[in-house]
Amino acid sequence: MRIALPNSIENGLFALGRVLVTGIVALFGTAQIAANGVANSIDQIPIIVVNAVNLAMITVVGQCIGAGKQEQAKAYTKKLMKLSYLATTVLGVAVCALLPVILGLYELSPEAYRYSCILIVMHNILAALLHPTSFNLANSLRASGDVRFTMYVGIGSMLLFRLGSALLFGVILQMGVIGVWIAMGADWTARSAAFVLRYRSGKWKQFNAIK
């Protein structure tokens, strides 16, 4: 419960944040709404390995920490994150190369097609740079028992960047759905910076998930 409860709170509020962001996108018209939906669907392809590694990270690192092998946990974290970076980059490039074929499966207006291309390319670049540190590294910290920090960072980044920046760029600065996805990049950047600094500080070694 000490590990699961903070994680469930973070995931619940993150899901709520995504719903609110979708509500913001709904302000921008049919073409941008359609592009957002299509991009969200296609963008699951480049991060499919990251999502799988997320589950593996909890199990592998948790086993190491439970056995008191912190250096082994560190080594496996690096190995799994390298796998995520490589797979995300390769899949992202493949999706971009095949984008005309993939988008041809959808009946999109020229405007929605253009927005979809922009959003998918944006996502794949950001995912290749930031997705593993935003999510894989966070799960490594959680598996070590450092769950409150990840919860605070996740909730704070979601409120400040995912929602706040979405309103700023998307609505106030009138950048539309592109501004909302820039806000997503800002969220990932903030999460990555916080988790990398936390991991390098070594404070996660003070926790033991089985206590």
C-alpha positions in Angstrom: 0.0 0.0 0.0 2.9 2.4 0.7 4.0 2.0 -2.9 0.6 1.4 -4.6 -1.4 4.3 -3.0 0.8 7.2 -4.2 1.2 5.6 -7.6 -2.6 5.2 -7.9 -3.2 8.8 -6.9 -0.6 10.0 -9.5 -2.1 7.8 -12.3 -5.6 8.9 -11.4 -4.8 12.6 -11.6 -2.7 12.0 -14.7 -5.7 10.4 -16.4 -7.9 13.3 -15.3 -5.3 15.7 -16.7 -5.5 14.0 -20.1 -9.3 14.3 -20.1 -9.0 18.0 -19.3 -6.4 18.4 -22.1 -8.8 16.7 -24.5 -11.4 19.2 -23.4 -9.0 22.0 -24.4 -8.4 20.4 -27.8 -12.2 20.3 -28.3 -12.1 24.1 -28.5 -10.1 24.1 -31.7 -12.4 22.8 -34.3 -13.1 19.6 -36.2 -9.8 19.3 -38.1 -7.6 19.7 -35.1 -9.8 17.4 -33.0 -9.5 14.7 -35.7 -5.7 15.2 -36.0 -5.3 14.9 -32.2 -7.3 11.7 -32.2 -5.4 10.2 -35.1 -2.0 11.3 -33.8 -2.8 9.8 -30.3 -3.6 6.5 -31.9 -0.5 6.3 -34.2 1.8 7.6 -31.5 1.3 4.4 -29.5 3.5 2.6 -32.0 6.9 4.3 -31.2 6.4 3.9 -27.5 5.2 0.4 -27.4 8.6 -0.9 -26.2 8.8 1.9 -23.5 5.4 0.8 -22.2 6.6 -2.8 -22.0 9.8 -1.8 -20.3 7.8 0.1 -17.8 6.3 -3.2 -16.5 9.7 -4.9 -16.6 11.4 -2.1 -14.8 9.1 -2.5 -11.8 9.7 -6.2 -11.6 13.5 -6.3 -12.3 14.5 -3.3 -10.2 12.1 -4.3 -7.4 13.7 -7.8 -7.2 17.2 -6.2 -7.1 16.3 -3.7 -4.4 14.5 -6.4 -2.3 17.7 -8.5 -2.5 19.8 -5.5 -1.4 21.6 -5.4 -4.7 21.5 -1.6 -5.5 24.3 -1.6 -8.0 22.6 -4.4 -9.9 19.4 -2.4 -9.9 21.3 0.6 -11.3 22.9 -1.6 -14.1 19.5 -3.1 -15.1 17.9 0.4 -15.1 20.6 1.6 -17.6 20.3 -1.5 -19.7 16.5 -1.3 -20.0 16.5 2.4 -20.7 19.1 1.9 -23.5 16.7 -0.6 -25.0 13.8 1.9 -24.7 15.8 4.7 -26.4 16.9 2.4 -29.2 13.5 1.0 -29.9 11.7 4.3 -29.6 14.1 5.9 -32.1 13.9 3.1 -34.6 10.1 2.8 -34.4 9.7 6.6 -34.6 11.8 6.9 -37.7 9.9 4.0 -39.3 6.5 5.6 -38.5 7.6 8.9 -40.0 8.9 7.2 -43.1 5.6 5.3 -43.5 3.4 8.2 -42.5 1.8 8.8 -46.0 0.8 5.1 -46.1 -0.4 5.1 -42.5 -2.4 8.3 -42.8 -3.8 7.0 -46.0 -5.9 4.5 -44.0 -7.8 7.5 -42.5 -10.3 9.7 -44.4 -8.8 13.1 -43.4 -9.4 16.5 -44.8 -6.2 18.2 -46.1 -6.1 20.4 -42.9 -6.5 17.4 -40.6 -3.9 15.5 -42.6 -1.4 18.4 -42.2 -2.0 18.7 -38.5 -1.6 15.0 -38.1 1.7 15.0 -39.8 3.0 17.8 -37.6 1.8 16.2 -34.3 3.1 12.7 -35.1 6.6 14.0 -36.1 6.7 16.3 -33.0 5.7 13.3 -30.8 8.3 11.0 -32.3 11.1 13.5 -31.8 10.1 14.2 -28.3 9.6 10.5 -27.5 13.0 9.6 -28.7 14.6 12.2 -26.5 12.4 12.2 -23.4 10.0 9.3 -23.1 12.3 6.8 -21.4 13.5 9.3 -18.8 9.9 10.5 -18.2 8.5 7.1 -17.6 11.0 4.2 -17.4 13.2 6.1 -14.9 10.2 7.1 -12.9 9.3 3.4 -12.5 12.8 2.5 -11.5 12.5 5.1 -8.7 9.1 3.7 -7.7 10.5 0.1 -7.6 13.2 1.3 -5.2 10.4 2.7 -2.9 10.9 6.3 -3.8 7.2 6.7 -4.6 6.3 10.0 -3.0 8.8 12.0 -5.0 7.6 10.6 -8.3 4.0 11.3 -7.2 4.7 14.9 -6.4 6.7 15.5 -9.6 4.0 13.8 -11.7 1.1 15.8 -10.2 3.1 19.1 -10.2 4.3 18.7 -13.8 0.8 17.7 -15.0 -0.8 20.8 -13.4 1.9 23.3 -14.3 3.0 22.1 -17.7 0.5 19.6 -19.2 -2.5 21.8 -18.2 -1.1 25.2 -17.6 1.1 25.3 -20.7 -1.7 23.8 -22.8 -3.9 26.8 -21.8 -1.1 29.2 -22.4 0.1 28.0 -25.7 -3.1 26.5 -27.1 -5.7 29.1 -26.0 -4.0 32.3 -24.9 -1.3 32.3 -27.6 -3.8 30.8 -30.0 -1.4 28.0 -31.2 -4.2 25.5 -31.1 -3.5 21.8 -30.9 0.2 22.3 -31.7 0.4 24.4 -28.6 -1.2 21.6 -26.5 1.4 19.2 -27.8 4.2 21.6 -27.1 2.9 21.6 -23.5 3.2 17.8 -23.5 6.9 18.2 -24.5 7.3 20.7 -21.6 5.7 18.2 -19.2 8.1 15.4 -20.4 11.1 17.8 -20.1 10.2 18.8 -16.5 9.6 15.1 -15.5 12.8 14.0 -17.1 14.9 16.7 -15.5 13.4 16.0 -12.0 13.8 12.2 -12.3 17.4 12.3 -13.7 18.5 14.7 -10.9 16.8 12.5 -8.3 18.3 9.3 -9.7 21.8 10.8 -9.8 21.5 12.1 -6.3 21.3 8.5 -5.0 18.5 9.3 -2.6 16.5 6.4 -4.1 19.1 4.1 -2.4 17.8 5.1 1.0 14.5 3.4 0.4 13.6 -0.3 0.7 10.4 -1.4 -0.8 10.0 -4.4 1.5 10.2 -2.4 4.8 
